[in-house]
């Protein structure tokens, strides 16, 4: 049932003789597809508040209001009569889940708006509706204008659900419930001023209504009036939409003089041919080039009342233009439909030819492209072809050609295609790689060379490269190489460069000279050895030399030497020998083995060295002179060290203490030279007369004199003394000086 805000459109069909509207029953099929279009009515359902302020209050949708309404419609005009004027009618309804009823009306009586409540409500439908249901509703209403007129209406409504099944109408097919409504009504009029009262029975009216789920009004309603016992159809309404016809999808460009099929879609009801009535004709019309239909040209038609398509012809003399439109009109009913919605270009003849040219050469390398440019042509689309085959997607004015062949640009409109001039593109590739070989050994010594030969290729230029860098001027097919490196031969044409295989050339030279060093100096003591180190030289073997002579077996990088000499290290490879720096090594002699001499409790040995005394194998702290006063019986040893840091150790000396005290004994302040030859220079602390004694290593007194000595004096040595170690003793009553010395004449 309708709600406020709903709208329903229904077509009014002309009355047809022999219309079988009474046939009904269970699972019945009603065929009313032959109904025709005559006019349309629009039922608009209003909110109560939108009618009139007075009506809105009177019929407000409140639970306690016995006249509550929630839907309103514009009512039908009251019949004109000479006694009262009734205008602006409204009908008020209440829609609920149990029924749909009219609760009242509103109208202006003699210009006065009056809400009129039904004293008995007109129950239009009672829910639920089921096949076989019959219900009766009695309604009444009246309005009185005091001293003027009384107007009343009474009605009995009998609803009978007398069928269900399938309903076919020009608009569609429905599953429907058929309700047959019988209306028995009368009107009462009383005019006070005339003292006149009338009771008028209305003709018996029947409404045959087909209700479908989802539709707010009957999808078909046939209303009849009974006159003299004969039921006459006076109204046929069926659910419909505004009749309209629209073209389907059309080409965006059409050639003048061509024929095409025009698809179209109709909405609503268009009439088929009938007795004394021509069927509907759809006519296609063409606008001018600006889309104006003021002087539309009919280009084709078809007699039909259904969607479909028909042939149309674009007149051959149609001027070329871009803004044409096509629409369709109908004759029964007369409708002018909307146009196709987009501009159509009409061409009148083939397009002009484009002129194409290359923006560079027409020789193309693999992987590159050449731009081909066409000249623009008005109102045409473009298609490039290669060897007479269209290139997919290449519809721009310019093309980047990547293949060899014959290129054309077609200019196309709806009348056909025109080809441009032809451009032939030739396809080239990178040059082949040359193959290079060596005419000799690729490993040689500085000063030698090898020839590299490349294979001959046509149409290329040559360029030799070493380690990836071009060699200036090396553009012949052969190359003489005297430098180490990785050599390739590049071949070049207009498409690029290709590299050959590579050949590695190795140039050897004399080995690097090693650096010879010693970590512990260049001097050592006789009987020891010294480590000499050579630096590493890659790719070389080693040979040590002493004074330029090879040392047999000395081929390691290091050597221990035990003799004085001038040492060097040779490094050797296939290209020759290099010699290192030289180191002059000295083996210092050991001092003579010292002899311990005793004189009473005094032990002494040769002077001129550094000393270290040992007693029973233990170092005597502070005993660093050539003379030692022995106080304890035991084994004494002395180690003497020369100025070159070489040392010798005496034989053990067994000493037996005598217990005799000889007084203090001092070492001379100085004695030199030591070793001595003919004389000794001595220094004492105090001048005076001294006894000068020289004692041999075996303890024998070999020289004794009395001599006046100054602080510095000279003692002449006897020519009979033999070379050896002696003890010089100088003494008087106050002091004793003694110091060992060596005689070496």
C-alpha positions as CSV (number, residue, x, y, z in Angstrom):
1,X,0.0,0.0,0.0
2,X,1.2,3.6,-0.7
3,X,3.1,5.7,1.8
4,X,3.5,9.5,2.0
5,X,6.0,10.5,-0.7
6,X,5.2,7.7,-3.1
7,X,4.4,8.2,-6.8
8,X,2.8,5.8,-9.1
9,X,2.4,6.2,-12.9
10,X,-0.4,4.3,-14.8
11,X,-1.4,4.3,-18.4
12,X,-5.0,4.9,-19.3
13,X,-6.0,2.5,-22.1
14,X,-8.8,3.1,-24.5
15,X,-11.9,1.0,-24.0
16,X,-11.9,-2.2,-26.0
17,X,-14.9,-4.3,-27.0
18,X,-14.8,-7.9,-26.0
19,X,-12.3,-7.3,-23.2
20,X,-12.5,-10.5,-21.1
21,X,-11.9,-9.0,-17.6
22,X,-14.4,-11.2,-15.7
23,X,-12.6,-14.5,-16.2
24,X,-10.7,-15.5,-13.1
25,X,-9.9,-18.3,-10.7
26,X,-7.1,-20.1,-9.0
27,X,-3.8,-20.1,-10.9
28,X,-5.3,-18.2,-13.7
29,X,-3.5,-16.5,-16.5
30,X,-4.8,-13.1,-17.6
31,X,-3.5,-11.8,-20.9
32,X,-4.0,-8.1,-21.5
33,X,-1.0,-7.4,-23.6
34,X,-3.2,-5.9,-26.3
35,X,-4.0,-2.9,-24.2
36,X,-3.1,0.3,-25.9
37,X,-1.8,3.7,-24.8
38,X,-4.2,6.6,-24.6
39,X,-3.0,8.8,-21.8
40,X,-1.2,8.6,-18.5
41,X,-2.0,9.6,-15.0
42,X,0.3,10.1,-12.1
43,X,-0.9,9.3,-8.6
44,X,1.0,11.3,-6.0
45,X,0.7,10.4,-2.3
46,X,1.2,13.2,0.1
47,X,2.0,13.6,3.8
48,X,-1.0,14.9,5.8
49,X,1.0,17.9,7.0
50,X,1.5,19.1,3.4
51,X,-2.2,19.5,2.6
52,X,-3.7,22.3,4.7
53,X,-3.0,23.4,8.3
54,X,-6.6,22.8,9.3
55,X,-6.6,19.3,7.7
56,X,-3.2,18.5,9.2
57,X,-4.6,19.1,12.7
58,X,-7.8,17.4,12.1
59,X,-6.3,14.2,10.6
60,X,-3.1,14.2,12.7
61,X,-1.5,10.8,13.0
62,X,-2.0,10.5,16.8
63,X,-3.1,7.2,18.5
64,X,-6.0,8.9,20.3
65,X,-7.3,10.6,17.1
66,X,-10.2,8.6,15.7
67,X,-9.6,10.3,12.4
68,X,-5.9,9.7,12.3
69,X,-4.4,9.5,8.8
70,X,-0.9,9.0,7.5
71,X,-1.4,9.3,3.7
72,X,-3.2,11.9,1.6
73,X,-4.0,12.3,-2.1
74,X,-5.5,15.0,-4.3
75,X,-9.2,14.1,-4.6
76,X,-11.3,14.0,-7.7
77,X,-13.3,17.1,-8.5
78,X,-16.9,17.1,-7.3
79,X,-19.6,17.3,-10.0
80,X,-20.6,20.8,-10.6
81,X,-24.1,21.7,-9.4
82,X,-26.0,25.0,-9.2
83,X,-26.5,24.8,-5.4
84,X,-23.0,24.5,-4.0
85,X,-19.4,24.9,-5.1
86,X,-16.9,22.3,-3.8
87,X,-13.2,22.7,-4.8
88,X,-9.7,21.6,-3.7
89,X,-10.6,18.2,-2.6
90,X,-8.2,15.9,-0.6
91,X,-8.7,12.3,0.5
92,X,-7.1,11.1,3.7
93,X,-6.1,7.5,4.4
94,X,-4.8,5.4,7.2
95,X,-2.3,2.6,6.3
96,X,-1.7,-0.1,8.9
97,X,-0.8,-3.8,9.0
98,X,-4.5,-4.8,9.4
99,X,-6.2,-2.6,6.8
100,X,-6.0,0.3,4.4
101,X,-9.0,2.7,4.9
102,X,-10.2,6.2,3.9
103,X,-10.9,8.1,7.1
104,X,-12.1,11.4,5.6
105,X,-11.8,14.1,3.1
106,X,-11.2,17.8,2.9
107,X,-12.6,20.4,0.5
108,X,-13.5,24.0,0.2
109,X,-17.3,24.4,0.4
110,X,-18.3,27.7,-1.0
111,X,-14.7,28.8,-0.4
112,X,-14.5,27.6,3.2
113,X,-12.0,24.7,3.8
114,X,-13.7,22.0,5.8
115,X,-12.3,18.7,7.0
116,X,-14.9,16.0,6.8
117,X,-14.5,12.8,8.8
118,X,-16.2,9.6,7.7
119,X,-18.7,8.7,10.4
120,X,-18.0,5.2,9.2
121,X,-14.6,4.5,7.7
122,X,-14.3,3.2,4.2
123,X,-12.2,0.0,4.6
124,X,-10.6,-0.3,1.1
125,X,-8.6,-3.5,2.0
126,X,-8.5,-5.7,5.0
127,X,-5.4,-7.7,5.6
128,X,-4.3,-10.3,5.1
129,X,-5.8,-10.8,1.6
130,X,-6.3,-14.5,0.7
131,X,-7.9,-16.1,-2.2
132,X,-11.6,-16.7,-1.5
133,X,-11.8,-13.9,1.1
134,X,-15.0,-11.8,1.1
135,X,-15.5,-8.7,3.3
136,X,-18.0,-5.8,3.4
137,X,-17.4,-2.3,4.6
138,X,-20.0,0.4,5.1
139,X,-18.9,4.0,5.1
140,X,-20.6,7.4,5.3
141,X,-19.8,11.1,5.6
142,X,-21.7,14.4,5.4
143,X,-21.2,18.1,5.6
144,X,-23.8,20.7,6.6
145,X,-23.6,24.4,6.1
146,X,-26.3,25.9,8.4
147,X,-29.1,27.7,6.6
148,X,-27.5,26.7,3.3
149,X,-27.1,23.1,2.4
150,X,-26.6,19.6,3.7
151,X,-24.6,17.1,1.7
152,X,-24.1,13.4,2.6
153,X,-22.8,10.2,1.1
154,X,-23.2,6.6,2.0
155,X,-21.4,3.6,0.5
156,X,-21.2,-0.2,0.8
157,X,-18.0,-1.8,-0.4
158,X,-17.9,-5.5,-1.0
159,X,-14.4,-7.0,-1.6
160,X,-14.1,-10.5,-3.1
161,X,-10.6,-12.1,-3.7
162,X,-11.7,-14.1,-6.7
163,X,-8.5,-15.1,-8.4
164,X,-4.7,-15.5,-8.4
165,X,-2.2,-16.3,-11.0
166,X,-0.1,-14.7,-13.8
167,X,-1.0,-11.3,-15.3
168,X,0.5,-10.1,-18.6
169,X,0.2,-6.4,-19.5
170,X,2.0,-4.3,-22.1
171,X,4.4,-3.2,-19.3
172,X,5.3,-6.6,-17.8
173,X,4.3,-9.9,-16.3
174,X,3.2,-10.2,-12.6
175,X,2.3,-12.8,-10.1
176,X,-1.0,-11.2,-8.9
177,X,-4.0,-11.5,-6.6
178,X,-7.3,-10.4,-8.2
179,X,-9.8,-8.4,-6.0
180,X,-13.3,-7.7,-7.3
181,X,-14.8,-4.7,-5.5
182,X,-18.5,-3.8,-5.8
183,X,-19.4,-0.2,-4.7
184,X,-23.1,0.6,-3.9
185,X,-23.4,4.3,-3.1
186,X,-25.9,7.1,-2.8
187,X,-25.8,10.9,-2.1
188,X,-28.2,13.0,-0.1
189,X,-28.6,16.7,-0.8
190,X,-30.8,19.1,1.2
191,X,-31.1,22.8,0.3
192,X,-32.5,24.8,3.2
193,X,-33.2,28.0,1.2
194,X,-35.3,26.0,-1.3
195,X,-36.8,23.6,1.3
196,X,-35.6,20.9,-1.1
197,X,-34.2,17.4,-0.3
198,X,-32.9,14.8,-2.8
199,X,-31.6,11.3,-2.4
200,X,-29.6,10.2,-5.4
201,X,-28.4,6.6,-6.0
202,X,-25.1,6.3,-7.8
203,X,-24.8,3.7,-10.6
204,X,-23.4,0.3,-9.3
205,X,-19.7,0.4,-9.8
206,X,-17.3,-2.5,-9.9
207,X,-13.5,-2.3,-9.7
208,X,-11.5,-5.3,-10.9
209,X,-8.0,-4.9,-9.4
210,X,-4.9,-7.0,-9.8
211,X,-2.5,-6.5,-6.9
212,X,1.2,-7.5,-7.1
213,X,3.9,-7.7,-4.5
214,X,6.0,-4.5,-4.3
215,X,3.5,-2.3,-6.2
216,X,1.7,0.4,-4.2
217,X,-1.3,0.6,-6.6
218,X,-3.0,-2.1,-8.6
219,X,-0.9,-3.1,-11.6
220,X,-4.2,-3.3,-13.6
221,X,-7.5,-1.9,-12.7
222,X,-10.7,-2.1,-14.8
223,X,-13.6,0.0,-13.6
224,X,-17.2,-0.7,-14.8
225,X,-20.6,0.9,-14.3
226,X,-23.8,-1.0,-14.5
227,X,-26.5,0.8,-16.5
228,X,-29.9,-0.9,-17.0
229,X,-28.3,-4.1,-15.9
230,X,-25.5,-4.0,-18.3
231,X,-21.9,-3.7,-17.1
232,X,-20.0,-1.2,-19.1
233,X,-16.2,-0.6,-18.9
234,X,-15.5,3.0,-18.3
235,X,-11.8,3.0,-17.2
236,X,-8.8,0.9,-17.8
237,X,-5.5,1.7,-15.9
238,X,-2.3,-0.4,-15.9
239,X,1.0,0.2,-14.3
240,X,3.5,1.8,-16.6
241,X,6.3,4.3,-17.0
242,X,6.8,7.4,-19.1
243,X,7.0,6.3,-22.7
244,X,10.4,7.0,-24.1
245,X,12.7,5.7,-26.9
246,X,16.5,6.1,-27.0
247,X,19.1,5.1,-29.5
248,X,21.6,2.4,-28.6
249,X,25.3,2.6,-29.0
250,X,26.3,4.2,-32.3
251,X,29.6,4.6,-34.1
252,X,31.3,7.9,-33.3
253,X,32.1,8.4,-36.9
254,X,29.9,7.6,-39.9
255,X,30.5,8.0,-43.7
256,X,28.0,10.0,-45.6
257,X,25.9,7.8,-47.8
258,X,26.4,4.7,-45.6
259,X,23.7,2.4,-44.2
260,X,23.8,1.2,-40.6
261,X,21.6,-0.7,-38.2
262,X,20.3,1.7,-35.5
263,X,19.6,-0.1,-32.2
264,X,17.0,1.4,-29.9
265,X,15.3,0.8,-26.6
266,X,11.7,1.7,-25.7
267,X,10.2,2.2,-22.3
268,X,6.6,2.2,-21.6
269,X,3.7,1.3,-23.9
270,X,3.7,1.9,-27.6
271,X,0.6,0.8,-29.6
272,X,0.5,-2.0,-32.1
273,X,-1.7,-1.7,-35.1
274,X,-5.4,-2.4,-34.6
275,X,-8.7,-2.0,-36.4
276,X,-9.0,1.6,-37.6
277,X,-5.7,2.4,-35.8
278,X,-2.2,2.4,-37.3
279,X,0.5,0.8,-35.3
280,X,3.3,2.9,-33.8
281,X,6.1,4.0,-36.0
282,X,9.6,4.8,-34.7
283,X,11.4,7.3,-36.9
284,X,15.2,8.1,-36.7
285,X,16.2,11.7,-37.2
286,X,19.6,13.3,-37.9
287,X,20.5,16.7,-36.5
288,X,22.7,19.3,-38.2
289,X,26.5,19.4,-37.5
290,X,25.9,21.4,-34.3
291,X,23.4,18.9,-32.8
292,X,20.4,21.1,-33.6
293,X,17.2,19.2,-34.6
294,X,15.3,22.2,-35.7
295,X,15.6,21.0,-39.3
296,X,15.9,17.3,-38.5
297,X,16.4,14.9,-41.4
298,X,14.5,11.6,-41.3
299,X,17.0,8.9,-42.0
300,X,14.8,5.7,-41.5
301,X,11.8,4.3,-39.7
302,X,10.2,1.1,-38.6
303,X,6.6,0.1,-37.5
304,X,7.0,-1.5,-34.1
305,X,6.1,-1.2,-30.4
306,X,9.1,-3.1,-29.1
307,X,12.8,-2.5,-28.7
308,X,15.0,-3.6,-31.6
309,X,16.9,-2.1,-34.5
310,X,16.2,-0.9,-38.0
311,X,18.2,0.4,-41.0
312,X,19.0,4.0,-41.5
313,X,20.8,5.8,-44.3
314,X,23.0,8.9,-43.8
315,X,22.3,11.1,-46.8
316,X,25.2,11.2,-49.2
317,X,25.1,15.0,-49.4
318,X,25.5,15.4,-45.6
319,X,28.2,18.0,-45.0
320,X,31.2,16.8,-43.0
321,X,31.1,17.8,-39.3
322,X,31.8,16.7,-35.8
323,X,28.6,17.5,-33.8
324,X,25.9,15.4,-35.3
325,X,23.3,13.6,-33.1
326,X,20.6,11.0,-33.8
327,X,17.2,10.7,-32.0
328,X,14.1,8.6,-32.4
329,X,10.5,9.8,-32.4
330,X,7.3,7.7,-32.1
331,X,3.9,8.2,-33.5
332,X,1.5,6.2,-31.2
333,X,1.9,7.6,-28.7
334,X,3.7,10.7,-30.0
335,X,7.0,10.8,-28.2
336,X,10.3,12.6,-29.0
337,X,13.1,10.7,-27.4
338,X,16.4,11.9,-26.2
339,X,19.4,11.9,-28.7
340,X,22.2,9.4,-28.5
341,X,24.1,11.5,-26.0
342,X,27.5,11.9,-27.8
343,X,28.6,13.8,-30.8
344,X,29.0,11.9,-34.1
345,X,31.4,12.8,-36.8
346,X,30.2,12.4,-40.3
347,X,32.8,12.2,-43.0
348,X,32.2,13.0,-46.6
349,X,34.9,11.2,-48.5
350,X,38.3,9.5,-47.8
351,X,40.8,11.4,-45.6
352,X,43.8,13.2,-47.1
353,X,47.1,11.2,-47.2
354,X,49.8,11.9,-44.5
355,X,53.4,12.4,-45.5
356,X,55.9,10.5,-43.4
357,X,59.6,11.1,-43.0
358,X,62.5,9.8,-40.9
359,X,64.1,12.1,-38.3
360,X,67.4,10.4,-38.9
361,X,68.8,7.8,-41.3
362,X,66.8,4.8,-42.5
363,X,69.5,2.4,-41.4
364,X,68.6,0.8,-38.0
365,X,70.8,-1.1,-35.6
366,X,69.4,-4.0,-33.6
367,X,68.2,-2.6,-30.2
368,X,67.9,1.0,-31.5
369,X,65.0,2.8,-33.0
370,X,64.3,5.4,-35.7
371,X,61.6,8.0,-35.2
372,X,59.2,8.2,-38.2
373,X,57.0,11.3,-38.2
374,X,53.7,11.8,-40.1
375,X,52.0,15.0,-41.0
376,X,48.7,15.7,-39.3
377,X,45.4,15.1,-41.2
378,X,42.1,16.7,-39.9
379,X,39.4,14.4,-38.7
380,X,41.3,11.2,-39.2
381,X,42.8,8.5,-37.0
382,X,46.2,6.9,-37.7
383,X,47.4,3.4,-38.1
384,X,51.0,2.5,-38.8
385,X,51.7,-0.6,-40.9
386,X,54.9,-2.7,-41.4
387,X,55.0,-4.7,-44.6
388,X,51.2,-4.1,-45.1
389,X,50.4,-5.5,-41.6
390,X,48.9,-3.2,-39.0
391,X,51.1,-2.6,-35.9
392,X,49.1,-3.2,-32.8
393,X,48.6,0.0,-30.7
394,X,50.6,2.2,-33.1
395,X,48.0,4.8,-33.7
396,X,50.0,8.0,-32.9
397,X,51.2,10.4,-35.5
398,X,54.8,9.4,-34.8
399,X,56.4,5.9,-34.6
400,X,59.6,4.6,-33.2
401,X,60.6,1.9,-35.7
402,X,62.6,-1.0,-34.2
403,X,62.4,-3.5,-37.1
404,X,63.5,-3.4,-40.7
405,X,60.9,-3.3,-43.4
406,X,58.4,-1.1,-45.4
407,X,56.5,1.4,-43.2
408,X,53.3,3.3,-44.1
409,X,51.0,5.5,-42.2
410,X,47.3,5.1,-42.9
411,X,44.9,8.0,-42.3
412,X,41.5,6.5,-41.5
413,X,37.9,7.9,-41.2
414,X,34.6,6.3,-41.5
415,X,34.7,6.3,-45.3
416,X,38.0,4.3,-45.5
417,X,41.8,4.6,-45.3
418,X,44.4,6.5,-47.3
419,X,48.1,5.4,-47.3
420,X,51.1,7.7,-47.0
421,X,54.3,7.5,-48.8
422,X,56.5,4.5,-48.1
423,X,59.8,4.5,-46.0
424,X,62.0,1.4,-46.1
425,X,64.1,0.8,-43.0
426,X,67.2,-1.5,-43.3
427,X,68.3,-3.4,-40.2
428,X,72.0,-3.7,-39.3
429,X,73.6,-5.5,-36.4
430,X,76.8,-5.3,-34.3
431,X,80.0,-6.4,-36.1
432,X,81.3,-9.9,-35.5
433,X,84.1,-10.4,-33.0
434,X,87.6,-10.8,-34.3
435,X,89.6,-13.8,-33.1
436,X,93.1,-12.9,-32.0
437,X,96.1,-15.3,-31.6
438,X,99.8,-14.9,-30.5
439,X,102.6,-15.6,-33.0
440,X,105.0,-16.5,-30.2
441,X,105.3,-16.9,-26.5
442,X,103.2,-14.5,-24.5
443,X,105.7,-14.6,-21.6
444,X,109.1,-13.0,-22.2
445,X,111.8,-10.8,-20.7
446,X,112.0,-7.1,-20.9
447,X,113.3,-6.0,-24.3
448,X,111.6,-8.9,-26.2
449,X,108.1,-8.8,-27.9
450,X,105.4,-10.9,-29.4
451,X,103.1,-10.3,-32.4
452,X,99.3,-10.6,-31.9
453,X,97.2,-11.3,-35.1
454,X,93.5,-10.5,-35.5
455,X,91.2,-12.3,-38.0
456,X,90.1,-10.3,-41.0
457,X,86.5,-9.0,-41.1
458,X,84.7,-6.8,-43.8
459,X,83.2,-3.4,-43.2
460,X,84.8,-2.8,-39.7
461,X,87.4,-0.6,-38.2
462,X,90.0,-2.1,-35.8
463,X,91.2,-0.8,-32.5
464,X,93.6,-2.6,-30.1
465,X,93.2,-2.1,-26.4
466,X,95.4,-3.0,-23.4
467,X,93.7,-3.6,-20.1
468,X,90.5,-2.1,-21.6
469,X,92.1,1.2,-22.7
470,X,92.5,1.9,-26.4
471,X,96.1,2.0,-27.6
472,X,96.7,5.2,-29.6
473,X,97.3,4.5,-33.3
474,X,96.9,0.8,-32.9
475,X,94.3,0.3,-35.7
476,X,95.9,-2.4,-37.8
477,X,94.8,-6.0,-37.8
478,X,98.2,-7.0,-36.2
479,X,100.0,-5.6,-33.1
480,X,103.6,-6.0,-31.8
481,X,103.5,-6.1,-28.0
482,X,106.4,-5.4,-25.7
483,X,104.5,-4.5,-22.6
484,X,102.6,-6.7,-20.1
485,X,98.8,-6.5,-20.2
486,X,95.6,-8.1,-21.3
487,X,95.1,-7.4,-25.0
488,X,91.8,-7.3,-27.0
489,X,90.9,-6.2,-30.6
490,X,87.7,-4.2,-30.9
491,X,85.8,-4.2,-34.2
492,X,83.5,-1.3,-34.9
493,X,80.7,-0.4,-37.4
494,X,77.9,2.0,-37.4
495,X,75.9,-0.1,-34.9
496,X,78.7,-0.3,-32.3
497,X,81.7,-2.2,-31.1
498,X,82.4,-5.9,-30.4
499,X,85.4,-7.1,-28.5
500,X,87.5,-10.1,-29.4
501,X,88.9,-12.8,-27.1
502,X,91.6,-11.6,-24.8
503,X,95.3,-12.6,-24.6
504,X,97.4,-12.0,-21.5
505,X,101.0,-11.0,-22.1
506,X,103.5,-11.3,-19.3
507,X,106.8,-9.4,-19.5
508,X,109.4,-10.5,-17.0
509,X,112.4,-8.4,-15.8
510,X,115.5,-8.8,-13.7
511,X,114.4,-9.8,-10.2
512,X,114.3,-7.1,-7.6
513,X,117.5,-6.8,-5.5
514,X,117.0,-8.2,-2.0
515,X,117.8,-6.0,1.1
516,X,120.2,-7.7,3.5
517,X,120.1,-6.8,7.1
518,X,121.3,-8.0,10.5
519,X,119.1,-7.7,13.6
520,X,122.1,-7.9,16.0
521,X,124.8,-5.8,14.5
522,X,127.8,-6.7,12.3
523,X,130.3,-7.7,14.9
524,X,130.4,-11.0,16.9
525,X,132.9,-12.9,18.8
526,X,135.0,-15.7,17.4
527,X,133.3,-19.0,17.9
528,X,129.8,-17.5,17.7
529,X,127.7,-16.8,14.6
530,X,125.6,-14.0,13.2
531,X,122.1,-14.2,11.5
532,X,121.9,-12.2,8.2
533,X,118.3,-11.7,6.8
534,X,117.3,-11.2,3.1
535,X,114.1,-9.6,2.0
536,X,111.5,-11.6,0.0
537,X,111.5,-11.2,-3.8
538,X,108.6,-12.9,-5.6
539,X,109.5,-15.3,-8.4
540,X,113.2,-15.4,-7.5
541,X,115.6,-18.0,-6.0
542,X,118.4,-17.0,-3.6
543,X,122.2,-17.5,-3.5
544,X,124.5,-16.0,-0.7
545,X,127.9,-14.8,-1.5
546,X,131.0,-13.9,0.6
547,X,133.3,-11.4,-1.1
548,X,131.6,-12.1,-4.4
549,X,131.9,-15.9,-4.2
550,X,129.0,-18.2,-3.9
551,X,128.7,-20.0,-0.6
552,X,127.9,-23.6,-1.3
553,X,124.4,-24.6,-0.2
554,X,123.5,-21.1,1.0
555,X,120.2,-20.8,-1.0
556,X,117.8,-19.9,1.8
557,X,116.6,-16.3,2.4
558,X,118.6,-16.2,5.7
559,X,122.1,-17.3,6.6
560,X,124.2,-17.8,9.8
561,X,127.8,-16.6,9.3
562,X,130.7,-17.5,11.7
563,X,133.6,-15.8,9.9
564,X,134.5,-12.3,9.1
565,X,133.7,-11.3,5.5
566,X,131.7,-9.2,3.1
567,X,128.4,-10.9,2.5
568,X,125.7,-10.3,-0.1
569,X,122.5,-12.1,-1.5
570,X,121.8,-12.8,-5.2
571,X,118.1,-13.0,-6.4
572,X,117.7,-15.1,-9.6
573,X,114.9,-15.6,-12.2
574,X,114.8,-16.6,-15.9
575,X,115.7,-13.0,-16.9
576,X,118.9,-12.7,-14.8
577,X,120.5,-12.0,-11.5
578,X,120.3,-9.0,-9.1
579,X,122.6,-8.5,-6.1
580,X,121.7,-7.0,-2.8
581,X,123.6,-4.6,-0.7
582,X,126.7,-5.9,1.1
583,X,127.3,-6.2,4.8
584,X,130.9,-6.3,6.2
585,X,130.9,-8.7,9.1
586,X,133.7,-8.9,11.7
587,X,134.4,-11.9,13.9
588,X,136.3,-10.3,16.9
589,X,139.1,-12.5,18.5
590,X,138.6,-13.7,22.0
591,X,140.9,-12.3,24.7
592,X,143.7,-14.7,25.8
593,X,142.6,-17.2,28.4
594,X,143.4,-15.4,31.6
595,X,145.8,-16.9,34.2
596,X,145.2,-16.4,37.9
597,X,148.5,-15.6,39.8
598,X,148.6,-15.6,43.5
599,X,150.9,-13.7,45.8
600,X,150.2,-14.5,49.3
601,X,146.5,-13.8,49.7
602,X,146.3,-11.7,46.5
603,X,145.0,-13.2,43.2
604,X,145.6,-11.3,40.1
605,X,145.4,-11.7,36.3
606,X,146.3,-9.7,33.2
607,X,145.1,-6.1,33.1
608,X,143.3,-4.1,30.5
609,X,139.9,-5.9,30.5
610,X,136.6,-6.0,32.4
611,X,136.5,-8.6,35.1
612,X,134.1,-10.9,36.9
613,X,135.4,-13.2,39.7
614,X,133.7,-16.4,40.8
615,X,134.2,-18.4,44.0
616,X,133.1,-22.0,43.8
617,X,131.1,-21.1,40.7
618,X,129.3,-18.2,42.3
619,X,129.8,-14.6,41.1
620,X,131.5,-12.5,43.7
621,X,129.6,-9.2,43.8
622,X,131.8,-6.1,43.4
623,X,134.9,-8.1,42.3
624,X,135.5,-6.3,39.0
625,X,139.3,-5.6,39.1
626,X,142.2,-7.6,37.9
627,X,143.3,-8.1,41.6
628,X,141.3,-10.0,44.2
629,X,142.2,-10.4,47.9
630,X,141.3,-14.0,48.7
631,X,140.2,-14.6,52.2
632,X,138.7,-18.1,52.0
633,X,140.1,-21.4,50.8
634,X,138.3,-22.6,47.6
635,X,138.2,-22.6,43.8
636,X,138.5,-19.2,42.1
637,X,137.8,-18.3,38.4
638,X,137.9,-15.0,36.5
639,X,136.1,-14.0,33.3
640,X,137.8,-11.3,31.3
641,X,135.9,-9.2,28.7
642,X,137.7,-7.2,26.0
643,X,136.5,-3.9,24.7
644,X,134.8,-5.7,21.8
645,X,132.6,-7.5,24.4
646,X,134.3,-10.9,23.8
647,X,135.1,-13.0,26.9
648,X,137.5,-15.7,28.1
649,X,137.4,-17.7,31.3
650,X,140.4,-18.8,33.3
651,X,141.1,-22.3,34.5
652,X,139.9,-23.0,38.0
653,X,142.5,-21.8,40.7
654,X,142.6,-23.7,44.0
655,X,143.5,-21.2,46.8
656,X,144.5,-22.2,50.3
657,X,144.3,-19.3,52.9
658,X,147.6,-18.9,54.9
659,X,146.2,-16.6,57.6
660,X,149.0,-14.0,57.2
661,X,147.9,-10.4,57.0
662,X,149.8,-8.2,54.6
663,X,148.1,-5.0,55.3
664,X,146.0,-3.0,52.9
665,X,146.7,-3.5,49.2
666,X,145.5,-1.0,46.7
667,X,145.3,-1.1,43.0
668,X,147.4,1.5,41.2
669,X,145.5,4.6,40.3
670,X,146.5,4.0,36.7
671,X,148.9,1.8,34.7
672,X,149.6,2.0,31.0
673,X,150.1,1.0,28.3
674,X,148.7,-2.5,29.0
675,X,149.9,-4.6,27.2
676,X,153.4,-3.0,27.6
677,X,156.6,-3.3,25.7
678,X,159.6,-1.4,27.2
679,X,158.1,0.7,30.0
680,X,155.1,1.3,32.3
681,X,153.5,4.6,33.2
682,X,152.2,4.4,36.7
683,X,150.3,6.8,39.0
684,X,150.3,6.7,42.8
685,X,148.6,8.7,45.4
686,X,151.7,9.9,47.2
687,X,155.3,10.5,46.1
688,X,158.1,8.7,47.9
689,X,160.6,5.8,47.9
690,X,159.0,2.5,46.8
691,X,160.1,-1.0,46.3
692,X,159.1,-2.0,42.7
693,X,158.6,-5.8,42.1
694,X,157.6,-7.8,39.1
695,X,156.2,-11.2,39.7
696,X,155.8,-13.8,37.0
697,X,152.6,-15.8,36.5
698,X,154.2,-18.8,38.3
699,X,154.7,-16.6,41.4
700,X,158.5,-16.1,41.0
701,X,160.0,-12.6,41.6
702,X,161.7,-11.7,38.3
703,X,162.5,-8.1,39.0
704,X,163.0,-5.9,42.1
705,X,164.3,-2.3,42.4
706,X,164.1,0.6,44.9
707,X,162.8,3.7,43.1
708,X,161.7,7.2,43.9
709,X,158.3,7.6,42.4
710,X,156.3,10.8,41.8
711,X,152.6,10.9,41.5
712,X,153.2,10.0,37.8
713,X,156.4,8.0,37.0
714,X,157.9,5.7,34.4
715,X,159.2,2.2,35.3
716,X,161.6,0.6,32.8
717,X,161.1,-3.1,32.2
718,X,164.0,-5.5,32.0
719,X,164.9,-6.6,28.5
720,X,165.2,-10.2,29.8
721,X,161.5,-10.5,30.6
722,X,159.6,-12.7,28.2
723,X,156.1,-12.0,26.9
724,X,153.4,-13.0,29.3
725,X,151.3,-12.0,32.2
726,X,153.0,-10.3,35.2
727,X,152.1,-8.7,38.5
728,X,153.5,-5.2,39.2
729,X,153.8,-4.6,43.0
730,X,154.8,-1.2,44.4
731,X,155.1,-0.9,48.2
732,X,156.5,1.1,51.1
733,X,155.8,1.2,54.8
734,X,152.5,3.0,54.2
735,X,151.0,1.4,51.1
736,X,151.1,-1.5,48.7
737,X,150.0,-1.1,45.1
738,X,149.7,-4.0,42.7
739,X,148.3,-4.4,39.2
740,X,148.6,-7.2,36.6
741,X,149.8,-6.3,33.2
742,X,150.8,-8.1,29.9
743,X,154.1,-7.8,28.3
744,X,153.9,-8.1,24.6
745,X,157.1,-7.0,22.7
